Structure formats: C-alpha cells, structure tokens
Amino acid sequence: MQHHDLELKHIASVGDKRFFISTIRMHVRHTWLNQHDNVYVYETMIFKKENGKVLYLEPIYTKRYDAYDKAIDGHQYVIENIEKIVNKALSNQED
C-alpha cells in the first residue's frame, strides 16, 4: 500500500476557545519486528490553543486511519463537527 504525505492544519473556535486540528502521515515506530520497518498511519488530533500557543502535550482528541482518503475525510469530519467533538472530549476529561 502506498502512503502519500499528508499535512492538514486548521484552527477552529468553539465559543470563546480556540482549537488546533492537525492531520498528518505518521511513521509508526512502536514495533520491534523487522517485518514492520515501514508502517505508516494517518492521525488527526485536536489540541487546545491558549494564549496564542498550541498545547501539544494535551491532545483532547485522537483518531488514526489506515488510508490517505480516510484521513482527509476524517479531518473534514472533525472540522464540521468540532463543537460536538470538543464538548464530548472536555466532558469526558471532567469525569
């Protein structure tokens, strides 16, 4: 399977808060078997943005995909549903 490079970025607002949405191609290096030397996935993450800085160490949402087209569709889904996703993620953090 061929894995295309991908780097999608978006800033979204929910109420008075801002969020950074990022979808990238990512090399998975969690394996220790030689047969998995070149494993790639795509990942969408949402980060809080406070005081002009993205809080990269505190993602509030993560979704991985095994294909380029799924990652593009997933990124667009997050943009279109940001309020619902953020509200659910933040309410889960309070539990």
VEXGUVEX-918736 format. One record per atom (N, C-alpha, C, O): residue in three letters; atom name; x, y, z. Coordinates in Angstrom, 3 decimals. Layout:
BEGIN
+--------+-------+----------+----------+----------+
: drenba : bavex :       px :       py :       pz :
+--------+-------+----------+----------+----------+
:    ala :    CA :        X :        Y :        Z :
...
+--------+-------+----------+----------+----------+
//
This chain:
BEGIN
+--------+-------+----------+----------+----------+
: drenba : bavex :       px :       py :       pz :
+--------+-------+----------+----------+----------+
:    met :     N :    0.840 :   -1.177 :    0.000 :
:    met :    CA :    0.000 :    0.000 :    0.000 :
:    met :     C :    0.885 :    1.240 :    0.000 :
:    met :     O :    1.812 :    1.352 :    0.802 :
:    gln :     N :    0.595 :    2.158 :   -0.893 :
:    gln :    CA :    1.361 :    3.395 :   -0.958 :
:    gln :     C :    0.768 :    4.418 :    0.008 :
:    gln :     O :   -0.450 :    4.593 :    0.056 :
:    his :     N :    1.608 :    5.082 :    0.763 :
:    his :    CA :    1.172 :    6.103 :    1.716 :
:    his :     C :    1.662 :    7.464 :    1.246 :
:    his :     O :    2.865 :    7.718 :    1.189 :
:    his :     N :    0.728 :    8.325 :    0.915 :
:    his :    CA :    1.040 :    9.676 :    0.461 :
:    his :     C :    1.321 :   10.572 :    1.659 :
:    his :     O :    0.754 :   10.380 :    2.735 :
:    asp :     N :    2.199 :   11.552 :    1.465 :
:    asp :    CA :    2.407 :   12.552 :    2.507 :
:    asp :     C :    1.114 :   13.312 :    2.724 :
:    asp :     O :    0.327 :   13.504 :    1.797 :
:    leu :     N :    0.904 :   13.741 :    3.954 :
:    leu :    CA :   -0.295 :   14.491 :    4.279 :
:    leu :     C :    0.001 :   15.394 :    5.459 :
:    leu :     O :    0.587 :   14.960 :    6.450 :
:    glu :     N :   -0.400 :   16.644 :    5.355 :
:    glu :    CA :   -0.240 :   17.578 :    6.460 :
:    glu :     C :   -1.352 :   18.624 :    6.343 :
:    glu :     O :   -1.214 :   19.616 :    5.627 :
:    leu :     N :   -2.450 :   18.384 :    7.056 :
:    leu :    CA :   -3.597 :   19.292 :    7.051 :
:    leu :     C :   -3.663 :   20.001 :    8.394 :
:    leu :     O :   -3.507 :   19.367 :    9.438 :
:    lys :     N :   -3.891 :   21.301 :    8.378 :
:    lys :    CA :   -3.955 :   22.097 :    9.611 :
:    lys :     C :   -5.182 :   23.001 :    9.556 :
:    lys :     O :   -5.573 :   23.471 :    8.487 :
:    his :     N :   -5.784 :   23.238 :   10.721 :
:    his :    CA :   -6.963 :   24.095 :   10.792 :
:    his :     C :   -7.106 :   24.636 :   12.210 :
:    his :     O :   -6.852 :   23.923 :   13.181 :
:    ile :     N :   -7.511 :   25.894 :   12.324 :
:    ile :    CA :   -7.835 :   26.490 :   13.615 :
:    ile :     C :   -9.352 :   26.648 :   13.666 :
:    ile :     O :   -9.958 :   27.169 :   12.730 :
:    ala :     N :   -9.960 :   26.198 :   14.757 :
:    ala :    CA :  -11.414 :   26.286 :   14.913 :
:    ala :     C :  -11.739 :   26.916 :   16.254 :
:    ala :     O :  -10.960 :   26.836 :   17.204 :
:    ser :     N :  -12.897 :   27.542 :   16.312 :
:    ser :    CA :  -13.370 :   28.140 :   17.560 :
:    ser :     C :  -14.632 :   27.436 :   18.014 :
:    ser :     O :  -15.502 :   27.089 :   17.215 :
:    val :     N :  -14.707 :   27.233 :   19.328 :
:    val :    CA :  -15.928 :   26.734 :   19.978 :
:    val :     C :  -16.161 :   27.691 :   21.134 :
:    val :     O :  -15.415 :   27.705 :   22.114 :
:    gly :     N :  -17.210 :   28.491 :   20.999 :
:    gly :    CA :  -17.424 :   29.540 :   21.991 :
:    gly :     C :  -16.256 :   30.499 :   21.949 :
:    gly :     O :  -15.882 :   30.979 :   20.879 :
:    asp :     N :  -15.675 :   30.784 :   23.106 :
:    asp :    CA :  -14.533 :   31.701 :   23.165 :
:    asp :     C :  -13.196 :   30.972 :   23.197 :
:    asp :     O :  -12.155 :   31.592 :   23.416 :
:    lys :     N :  -13.217 :   29.659 :   22.979 :
:    lys :    CA :  -11.978 :   28.870 :   22.994 :
:    lys :     C :  -11.572 :   28.507 :   21.558 :
:    lys :     O :  -12.410 :   28.351 :   20.670 :
:    arg :     N :  -10.249 :   28.380 :   21.371 :
:    arg :    CA :   -9.723 :   28.035 :   20.049 :
:    arg :     C :   -9.017 :   26.682 :   20.126 :
:    arg :     O :   -8.438 :   26.311 :   21.148 :
:    phe :     N :   -9.088 :   25.958 :   19.001 :
:    phe :    CA :   -8.525 :   24.614 :   18.924 :
:    phe :     C :   -7.760 :   24.454 :   17.615 :
:    phe :     O :   -8.138 :   25.004 :   16.581 :
:    phe :     N :   -6.668 :   23.681 :   17.691 :
:    phe :    CA :   -5.826 :   23.396 :   16.544 :
:    phe :     C :   -6.102 :   21.967 :   16.110 :
:    phe :     O :   -5.958 :   21.033 :   16.900 :
:    ile :     N :   -6.499 :   21.796 :   14.856 :
:    ile :    CA :   -6.781 :   20.477 :   14.287 :
:    ile :     C :   -5.645 :   20.142 :   13.330 :
:    ile :     O :   -5.316 :   20.937 :   12.449 :
:    ser :     N :   -5.054 :   18.981 :   13.498 :
:    ser :    CA :   -3.917 :   18.583 :   12.677 :
:    ser :     C :   -4.097 :   17.138 :   12.215 :
:    ser :     O :   -4.408 :   16.255 :   13.014 :
:    thr :     N :   -3.898 :   16.909 :   10.917 :
:    thr :    CA :   -3.904 :   15.554 :   10.371 :
:    thr :     C :   -2.604 :   15.365 :    9.602 :
:    thr :     O :   -2.270 :   16.156 :    8.720 :
:    ile :     N :   -1.876 :   14.310 :    9.946 :
:    ile :    CA :   -0.574 :   14.060 :    9.335 :
:    ile :     C :   -0.396 :   12.574 :    9.020 :
:    ile :     O :   -1.102 :   11.715 :    9.546 :
:    arg :     N :    0.563 :   12.307 :    8.151 :
:    arg :    CA :    1.034 :   10.931 :    7.963 :
:    arg :     C :    2.106 :   10.705 :    9.013 :
:    arg :     O :    2.953 :   11.567 :    9.246 :
:    met :     N :    2.064 :    9.550 :    9.638 :
:    met :    CA :    2.965 :    9.300 :   10.752 :
:    met :     C :    3.625 :    7.925 :   10.609 :
:    met :     O :    2.947 :    6.929 :   10.357 :
:    his :     N :    4.925 :    7.882 :   10.768 :
:    his :    CA :    5.665 :    6.625 :   10.753 :
:    his :     C :    5.528 :    5.984 :   12.129 :
:    his :     O :    5.876 :    6.601 :   13.136 :
:    val :     N :    5.032 :    4.770 :   12.182 :
:    val :    CA :    4.852 :    4.076 :   13.462 :
:    val :     C :    6.132 :    3.329 :   13.793 :
:    val :     O :    6.587 :    2.474 :   13.033 :
:    arg :     N :    6.697 :    3.663 :   14.925 :
:    arg :    CA :    7.962 :    3.038 :   15.332 :
:    arg :     C :    7.799 :    2.248 :   16.625 :
:    arg :     O :    8.766 :    2.035 :   17.356 :
:    his :     N :    6.585 :    1.819 :   16.899 :
:    his :    CA :    6.337 :    1.069 :   18.125 :
:    his :     C :    6.675 :   -0.413 :   17.969 :
:    his :     O :    6.664 :   -1.158 :   18.948 :
:    thr :     N :    6.974 :   -0.839 :   16.753 :
:    thr :    CA :    7.204 :   -2.257 :   16.505 :
:    thr :     C :    8.670 :   -2.611 :   16.723 :
:    thr :     O :    9.546 :   -1.748 :   16.674 :
:    trp :     N :    8.916 :   -3.872 :   16.959 :
:    trp :    CA :   10.296 :   -4.321 :   17.098 :
:    trp :     C :   10.617 :   -5.447 :   16.119 :
:    trp :     O :   11.720 :   -5.995 :   16.118 :
:    leu :     N :    9.645 :   -5.775 :   15.299 :
:    leu :    CA :    9.859 :   -6.819 :   14.298 :
:    leu :     C :   10.317 :   -6.207 :   12.981 :
:    leu :     O :    9.810 :   -5.161 :   12.576 :
:    asn :     N :   11.257 :   -6.838 :   12.318 :
:    asn :    CA :   11.776 :   -6.324 :   11.052 :
:    asn :     C :   10.706 :   -6.205 :    9.982 :
:    asn :     O :   10.804 :   -5.354 :    9.097 :
:    gln :     N :    9.681 :   -7.051 :   10.054 :
:    gln :    CA :    8.635 :   -7.011 :    9.034 :
:    gln :     C :    7.806 :   -5.726 :    9.101 :
:    gln :     O :    7.021 :   -5.452 :    8.194 :
:    his :     N :    7.972 :   -4.948 :   10.152 :
:    his :    CA :    7.202 :   -3.727 :   10.324 :
:    his :     C :    8.077 :   -2.478 :   10.220 :
:    his :     O :    7.804 :   -1.475 :   10.879 :
:    asp :     N :    9.107 :   -2.530 :    9.412 :
:    asp :    CA :   10.033 :   -1.399 :    9.312 :
:    asp :     C :    9.378 :   -0.124 :    8.783 :
:    asp :     O :    9.717 :    0.971 :    9.233 :
:    asn :     N :    8.466 :   -0.244 :    7.856 :
:    asn :    CA :    7.880 :    0.936 :    7.220 :
:    asn :     C :    6.361 :    0.937 :    7.380 :
:    asn :     O :    5.629 :    0.819 :    6.396 :
:    val :     N :    5.896 :    1.068 :    8.600 :
:    val :    CA :    4.470 :    1.117 :    8.875 :
:    val :     C :    4.081 :    2.587 :    9.040 :
:    val :     O :    4.667 :    3.315 :    9.841 :
:    tyr :     N :    3.084 :    3.002 :    8.267 :
:    tyr :    CA :    2.590 :    4.368 :    8.340 :
:    tyr :     C :    1.100 :    4.362 :    8.631 :
:    tyr :     O :    0.368 :    3.478 :    8.186 :
:    val :     N :    0.670 :    5.346 :    9.374 :
:    val :    CA :   -0.744 :    5.594 :    9.602 :
:    val :     C :   -0.958 :    7.098 :    9.446 :
:    val :     O :   -0.006 :    7.875 :    9.384 :
:    tyr :     N :   -2.195 :    7.475 :    9.386 :
:    tyr :    CA :   -2.563 :    8.884 :    9.380 :
:    tyr :     C :   -3.265 :    9.167 :   10.695 :
:    tyr :     O :   -3.981 :    8.316 :   11.222 :
:    glu :     N :   -3.058 :   10.353 :   11.217 :
:    glu :    CA :   -3.617 :   10.667 :   12.526 :
:    glu :     C :   -4.145 :   12.093 :   12.550 :
:    glu :     O :   -3.477 :   13.034 :   12.120 :
:    thr :     N :   -5.374 :   12.227 :   13.072 :
:    thr :    CA :   -5.963 :   13.538 :   13.319 :
:    thr :     C :   -5.971 :   13.757 :   14.817 :
:    thr :     O :   -6.361 :   12.879 :   15.586 :
:    met :     N :   -5.533 :   14.951 :   15.223 :
:    met :    CA :   -5.540 :   15.305 :   16.640 :
:    met :     C :   -6.109 :   16.706 :   16.800 :
:    met :     O :   -5.972 :   17.556 :   15.919 :
:    ile :     N :   -6.751 :   16.929 :   17.947 :
:    ile :    CA :   -7.225 :   18.258 :   18.317 :
:    ile :     C :   -6.488 :   18.663 :   19.588 :
:    ile :     O :   -6.412 :   17.902 :   20.552 :
:    phe :     N :   -5.946 :   19.883 :   19.568 :
:    phe :    CA :   -5.235 :   20.433 :   20.712 :
:    phe :     C :   -5.902 :   21.749 :   21.126 :
:    phe :     O :   -6.423 :   22.480 :   20.283 :
:    lys :     N :   -5.881 :   22.038 :   22.409 :
:    lys :    CA :   -6.321 :   23.344 :   22.887 :
:    lys :     C :   -5.308 :   24.391 :   22.432 :
:    lys :     O :   -4.125 :   24.097 :   22.263 :
:    lys :     N :   -5.786 :   25.600 :   22.239 :
:    lys :    CA :   -4.913 :   26.726 :   21.907 :
:    lys :     C :   -5.201 :   27.818 :   22.924 :
:    lys :     O :   -6.303 :   28.366 :   22.958 :
:    glu :     N :   -4.213 :   28.135 :   23.753 :
:    glu :    CA :   -4.379 :   29.128 :   24.812 :
:    glu :     C :   -3.238 :   30.133 :   24.771 :
:    glu :     O :   -2.079 :   29.763 :   24.585 :
:    asn :     N :   -3.573 :   31.397 :   24.944 :
:    asn :    CA :   -2.578 :   32.475 :   24.957 :
:    asn :     C :   -1.683 :   32.434 :   23.722 :
:    asn :     O :   -0.483 :   32.695 :   23.806 :
:    gly :     N :   -2.273 :   32.106 :   22.583 :
:    gly :    CA :   -1.526 :   32.077 :   21.334 :
:    gly :     C :   -0.630 :   30.869 :   21.148 :
:    gly :     O :    0.121 :   30.806 :   20.174 :
:    lys :     N :   -0.690 :   29.903 :   22.064 :
:    lys :    CA :    0.159 :   28.713 :   21.977 :
:    lys :     C :   -0.696 :   27.449 :   21.889 :
:    lys :     O :   -1.726 :   27.328 :   22.553 :
:    val :     N :   -0.249 :   26.519 :   21.060 :
:    val :    CA :   -0.905 :   25.215 :   20.951 :
:    val :     C :   -0.361 :   24.317 :   22.057 :
:    val :     O :    0.852 :   24.205 :   22.229 :
:    leu :     N :   -1.254 :   23.681 :   22.805 :
:    leu :    CA :   -0.855 :   22.797 :   23.913 :
:    leu :     C :   -0.677 :   21.372 :   23.364 :
:    leu :     O :   -1.546 :   20.515 :   23.528 :
:    tyr :     N :    0.469 :   21.142 :   22.711 :
:    tyr :    CA :    0.730 :   19.870 :   22.038 :
:    tyr :     C :    0.801 :   18.686 :   22.996 :
:    tyr :     O :    0.566 :   17.553 :   22.577 :
:    leu :     N :    1.110 :   18.908 :   24.242 :
:    leu :    CA :    1.237 :   17.798 :   25.186 :
:    leu :     C :   -0.094 :   17.369 :   25.775 :
:    leu :     O :   -0.149 :   16.433 :   26.572 :
:    glu :     N :   -1.182 :   18.054 :   25.386 :
:    glu :    CA :   -2.503 :   17.749 :   25.941 :
:    glu :     C :   -3.553 :   17.591 :   24.841 :
:    glu :     O :   -4.504 :   18.371 :   24.802 :
:    pro :     N :   -3.411 :   16.605 :   23.945 :
:    pro :    CA :   -4.444 :   16.439 :   22.916 :
:    pro :     C :   -5.774 :   16.059 :   23.574 :
:    pro :     O :   -5.811 :   15.308 :   24.548 :
:    ile :     N :   -6.855 :   16.592 :   23.021 :
:    ile :    CA :   -8.165 :   16.239 :   23.573 :
:    ile :     C :   -8.909 :   15.254 :   22.682 :
:    ile :     O :   -9.976 :   14.765 :   23.052 :
:    tyr :     N :   -8.350 :   14.957 :   21.505 :
:    tyr :    CA :   -8.989 :   14.014 :   20.573 :
:    tyr :     C :   -7.903 :   13.439 :   19.684 :
:    tyr :     O :   -7.012 :   14.160 :   19.235 :
:    thr :     N :   -7.978 :   12.144 :   19.432 :
:    thr :    CA :   -7.039 :   11.470 :   18.535 :
:    thr :     C :   -7.791 :   10.409 :   17.746 :
:    thr :     O :   -8.565 :    9.636 :   18.311 :
:    lys :     N :   -7.563 :   10.374 :   16.450 :
:    lys :    CA :   -8.168 :    9.347 :   15.592 :
:    lys :     C :   -7.150 :    8.956 :   14.548 :
:    lys :     O :   -6.555 :    9.818 :   13.902 :
:    arg :     N :   -6.942 :    7.649 :   14.373 :
:    arg :    CA :   -5.986 :    7.146 :   13.376 :
:    arg :     C :   -6.722 :    6.477 :   12.224 :
:    arg :     O :   -7.817 :    5.938 :   12.383 :
:    tyr :     N :   -6.082 :    6.530 :   11.057 :
:    tyr :    CA :   -6.648 :    5.963 :    9.833 :
:    tyr :     C :   -5.575 :    5.147 :    9.128 :
:    tyr :     O :   -4.382 :    5.412 :    9.277 :
:    asp :     N :   -6.004 :    4.165 :    8.369 :
:    asp :    CA :   -5.043 :    3.340 :    7.641 :
:    asp :     C :   -4.893 :    3.755 :    6.178 :
:    asp :     O :   -4.103 :    3.162 :    5.443 :
:    ala :     N :   -5.647 :    4.772 :    5.753 :
:    ala :    CA :   -5.586 :    5.178 :    4.354 :
:    ala :     C :   -5.683 :    6.700 :    4.215 :
:    ala :     O :   -6.321 :    7.378 :    5.020 :
:    tyr :     N :   -5.041 :    7.204 :    3.185 :
:    tyr :    CA :   -4.983 :    8.626 :    2.875 :
:    tyr :     C :   -6.383 :    9.238 :    2.748 :
:    tyr :     O :   -6.676 :   10.264 :    3.362 :
:    asp :     N :   -7.242 :    8.602 :    1.949 :
:    asp :    CA :   -8.593 :    9.132 :    1.726 :
:    asp :     C :   -9.405 :    9.175 :    3.016 :
:    asp :     O :  -10.170 :   10.113 :    3.240 :
:    lys :     N :   -9.242 :    8.165 :    3.860 :
:    lys :    CA :   -9.949 :    8.154 :    5.146 :
:    lys :     C :   -9.473 :    9.304 :    6.029 :
:    lys :     O :  -10.267 :    9.903 :    6.755 :
:    ala :     N :   -8.188 :    9.610 :    5.968 :
:    ala :    CA :   -7.632 :   10.696 :    6.780 :
:    ala :     C :   -8.183 :   12.047 :    6.317 :
:    ala :     O :   -8.527 :   12.891 :    7.145 :
:    ile :     N :   -8.267 :   12.251 :    5.027 :
:    ile :    CA :   -8.824 :   13.508 :    4.514 :
:    ile :     C :  -10.284 :   13.643 :    4.930 :
:    ile :     O :  -10.708 :   14.702 :    5.394 :
:    asp :     N :  -11.054 :   12.565 :    4.761 :
:    asp :    CA :  -12.465 :   12.581 :    5.174 :
:    asp :     C :  -12.587 :   12.804 :    6.676 :
:    asp :     O :  -13.462 :   13.544 :    7.123 :
:    gly :     N :  -11.716 :   12.170 :    7.459 :
:    gly :    CA :  -11.743 :   12.314 :    8.914 :
:    gly :     C :  -11.421 :   13.729 :    9.344 :
:    gly :     O :  -12.046 :   14.255 :   10.265 :
:    his :     N :  -10.456 :   14.353 :    8.691 :
:    his :    CA :  -10.097 :   15.741 :    9.008 :
:    his :     C :  -11.291 :   16.659 :    8.740 :
:    his :     O :  -11.606 :   17.529 :    9.552 :
:    gln :     N :  -11.948 :   16.461 :    7.606 :
:    gln :    CA :  -13.101 :   17.284 :    7.266 :
:    gln :     C :  -14.246 :   17.053 :    8.249 :
:    gln :     O :  -14.939 :   17.996 :    8.633 :
:    tyr :     N :  -14.443 :   15.797 :    8.656 :
:    tyr :    CA :  -15.472 :   15.486 :    9.651 :
:    tyr :     C :  -15.222 :   16.246 :   10.954 :
:    tyr :     O :  -16.150 :   16.798 :   11.544 :
:    val :     N :  -13.966 :   16.269 :   11.396 :
:    val :    CA :  -13.624 :   16.978 :   12.634 :
:    val :     C :  -13.917 :   18.470 :   12.489 :
:    val :     O :  -14.478 :   19.082 :   13.399 :
:    ile :     N :  -13.546 :   19.054 :   11.366 :
:    ile :    CA :  -13.826 :   20.475 :   11.146 :
:    ile :     C :  -15.327 :   20.745 :   11.225 :
:    ile :     O :  -15.761 :   21.697 :   11.874 :
:    glu :     N :  -16.107 :   19.909 :   10.567 :
:    glu :    CA :  -17.558 :   20.117 :   10.501 :
:    glu :     C :  -18.265 :   19.811 :   11.816 :
:    glu :     O :  -19.371 :   20.301 :   12.046 :
:    asn :     N :  -17.654 :   19.016 :   12.677 :
:    asn :    CA :  -18.296 :   18.593 :   13.923 :
:    asn :     C :  -17.491 :   19.001 :   15.152 :
:    asn :     O :  -17.606 :   18.375 :   16.205 :
:    ile :     N :  -16.685 :   20.038 :   15.023 :
:    ile :    CA :  -15.752 :   20.417 :   16.086 :
:    ile :     C :  -16.459 :   20.673 :   17.414 :
:    ile :     O :  -15.972 :   20.237 :   18.457 :
:    glu :     N :  -17.579 :   21.359 :   17.400 :
:    glu :    CA :  -18.248 :   21.686 :   18.659 :
:    glu :     C :  -18.687 :   20.419 :   19.395 :
:    glu :     O :  -18.468 :   20.293 :   20.600 :
:    lys :     N :  -19.297 :   19.497 :   18.683 :
:    lys :    CA :  -19.748 :   18.236 :   19.298 :
:    lys :     C :  -18.562 :   17.430 :   19.832 :
:    lys :     O :  -18.620 :   16.902 :   20.942 :
:    ile :     N :  -17.496 :   17.336 :   19.051 :
:    ile :    CA :  -16.322 :   16.553 :   19.454 :
:    ile :     C :  -15.643 :   17.177 :   20.672 :
:    ile :     O :  -15.304 :   16.475 :   21.625 :
:    val :     N :  -15.447 :   18.490 :   20.639 :
:    val :    CA :  -14.780 :   19.181 :   21.751 :
:    val :     C :  -15.607 :   19.074 :   23.025 :
:    val :     O :  -15.074 :   18.766 :   24.090 :
:    asn :     N :  -16.910 :   19.330 :   22.916 :
:    asn :    CA :  -17.765 :   19.244 :   24.114 :
:    asn :     C :  -17.745 :   17.852 :   24.734 :
:    asn :     O :  -17.687 :   17.717 :   25.956 :
:    lys :     N :  -17.793 :   16.816 :   23.898 :
:    lys :    CA :  -17.734 :   15.436 :   24.406 :
:    lys :     C :  -16.371 :   15.157 :   25.045 :
:    lys :     O :  -16.304 :   14.581 :   26.132 :
:    ala :     N :  -15.288 :   15.558 :   24.381 :
:    ala :    CA :  -13.936 :   15.306 :   24.906 :
:    ala :     C :  -13.719 :   16.007 :   26.237 :
:    ala :     O :  -13.170 :   15.421 :   27.170 :
:    leu :     N :  -14.148 :   17.257 :   26.327 :
:    leu :    CA :  -13.942 :   18.013 :   27.558 :
:    leu :     C :  -14.819 :   17.500 :   28.685 :
:    leu :     O :  -14.398 :   17.527 :   29.841 :
:    ser :     N :  -16.030 :   17.031 :   28.387 :
:    ser :    CA :  -16.879 :   16.480 :   29.454 :
:    ser :     C :  -16.313 :   15.147 :   29.948 :
:    ser :     O :  -16.467 :   14.814 :   31.124 :
:    asn :     N :  -15.660 :   14.375 :   29.066 :
:    asn :    CA :  -15.020 :   13.120 :   29.474 :
:    asn :     C :  -13.815 :   13.379 :   30.367 :
:    asn :     O :  -13.511 :   12.566 :   31.240 :
:    gln :     N :  -13.120 :   14.504 :   30.161 :
:    gln :    CA :  -11.956 :   14.849 :   30.978 :
:    gln :     C :  -12.381 :   15.216 :   32.413 :
:    gln :     O :  -11.607 :   15.058 :   33.357 :
:    glu :     N :  -13.603 :   15.700 :   32.556 :
:    glu :    CA :  -14.093 :   16.104 :   33.881 :
:    glu :     C :  -14.500 :   14.902 :   34.724 :
:    glu :     O :  -14.542 :   14.991 :   35.951 :
:    asp :     N :  -14.800 :   13.775 :   34.074 :
:    asp :    CA :  -15.250 :   12.571 :   34.812 :
:    asp :     C :  -14.142 :   11.936 :   35.602 :
:    asp :     O :  -14.361 :   10.925 :   36.269 :
+--------+-------+----------+----------+----------+
//
